[in-house]
Amino acid sequence: MKFVKSQMKQLIKDNPELQTRLSSLIKEHDLEKNFALKALYHSQVAEGGKYQLAYQALDLPKG
Protein backbone atom coordinates (compact mmCIF):
# COMPACT_ATOMS: atom_id res chain seq x y z
CA MET A 1 0.00 0.00 0.00
CA LYS A 2 1.32 3.42 -0.87
CA PHE A 3 0.65 6.97 0.21
CA VAL A 4 -1.78 8.83 -2.07
CA LYS A 5 -2.24 12.44 -1.04
CA SER A 6 -5.79 12.75 -2.38
CA GLN A 7 -6.91 9.59 -0.54
CA MET A 8 -5.31 10.77 2.68
CA LYS A 9 -7.02 14.16 2.40
CA GLN A 10 -10.38 12.45 1.85
CA LEU A 11 -9.82 10.13 4.82
CA ILE A 12 -9.05 13.10 7.05
CA LYS A 13 -12.07 15.00 5.73
CA ASP A 14 -14.27 12.03 6.70
CA ASN A 15 -12.79 11.61 10.21
CA PRO A 16 -12.92 14.41 12.79
CA GLU A 17 -10.39 12.58 14.99
CA LEU A 18 -7.85 12.65 12.14
CA GLN A 19 -8.58 16.33 11.49
CA THR A 20 -7.67 17.07 15.10
CA ARG A 21 -4.53 14.92 14.95
CA LEU A 22 -3.40 16.62 11.73
CA SER A 23 -3.79 20.07 13.28
CA SER A 24 -1.91 18.94 16.37
CA LEU A 25 0.97 17.51 14.32
CA ILE A 26 1.31 20.72 12.34
CA LYS A 27 1.33 22.90 15.47
CA GLU A 28 3.39 20.69 17.82
CA HIS A 29 6.13 19.85 15.34
CA ASP A 30 5.94 22.94 13.14
CA LEU A 31 5.38 20.79 10.04
CA GLU A 32 4.19 21.73 6.60
CA LYS A 33 0.80 20.18 5.82
CA ASN A 34 2.25 17.69 3.29
CA PHE A 35 4.74 16.33 5.82
CA ALA A 36 2.05 16.12 8.49
CA LEU A 37 -0.18 14.18 6.06
CA LYS A 38 2.61 11.65 5.47
CA ALA A 39 3.34 11.35 9.18
CA LEU A 40 -0.33 10.73 9.90
CA TYR A 41 -0.47 8.16 7.12
CA HIS A 42 2.46 6.22 8.55
CA SER A 43 1.17 6.36 12.11
CA GLN A 44 -2.55 5.70 11.50
CA VAL A 45 -2.89 3.92 8.14
CA ALA A 46 0.20 1.99 7.01
CA GLU A 47 1.18 -1.35 8.53
CA GLY A 48 -2.25 -2.24 9.87
CA GLY A 49 -3.06 1.10 11.44
CA LYS A 50 -6.48 1.97 12.83
CA TYR A 51 -7.64 3.61 9.58
CA GLN A 52 -6.08 1.19 7.08
CA LEU A 53 -9.36 -0.35 5.91
CA ALA A 54 -11.06 3.02 5.53
CA TYR A 55 -8.08 4.27 3.51
CA GLN A 56 -8.10 1.21 1.27
CA ALA A 57 -11.84 1.57 0.69
CA LEU A 58 -11.21 5.02 -0.80
CA ASP A 59 -9.14 3.36 -3.54
CA LEU A 60 -11.94 1.05 -4.67
CA PRO A 61 -13.50 1.85 -8.03
CA LYS A 62 -16.85 3.60 -7.76
CA GLY A 63 -19.81 2.06 -9.50
GINORNOR-V96766 format. One record per residue. N is the residue number from 1. PHI is phi as a letter, one per 40 degrees, with the letter a starting at -180 (NA if undefined). OMEGA is omega in whole degrees, 0 to 359 (* if undefined). Layout:
N;PHI;OMEGA / N;PHI;OMEGA
This chain:
1;NA;181 / 2;b;179 / 3;c;174 / 4;b;186 / 5;d;183 / 6;c;178 / 7;c;181 / 8;c;178 / 9;c;179 / 10;c;179 / 11;d;179 / 12;c;179 / 13;d;183 / 14;c;185 / 15;b;180 / 16;d;179 / 17;c;179 / 18;c;177 / 19;c;180 / 20;c;180 / 21;c;179 / 22;c;179 / 23;c;179 / 24;c;179 / 25;d;181 / 26;c;182 / 27;c;185 / 28;c;186 / 29;b;179 / 30;f;182 / 31;c;168 / 32;c;184 / 33;d;181 / 34;c;179 / 35;c;178 / 36;c;177 / 37;c;180 / 38;c;179 / 39;c;179 / 40;c;177 / 41;d;183 / 42;c;181 / 43;c;186 / 44;b;186 / 45;b;185 / 46;c;175 / 47;f;175 / 48;g;179 / 49;c;183 / 50;d;185 / 51;b;184 / 52;c;182 / 53;c;178 / 54;c;179 / 55;c;180 / 56;c;180 / 57;c;179 / 58;c;181 / 59;c;182 / 60;c;178 / 61;c;178 / 62;c;175 / 63;i;*
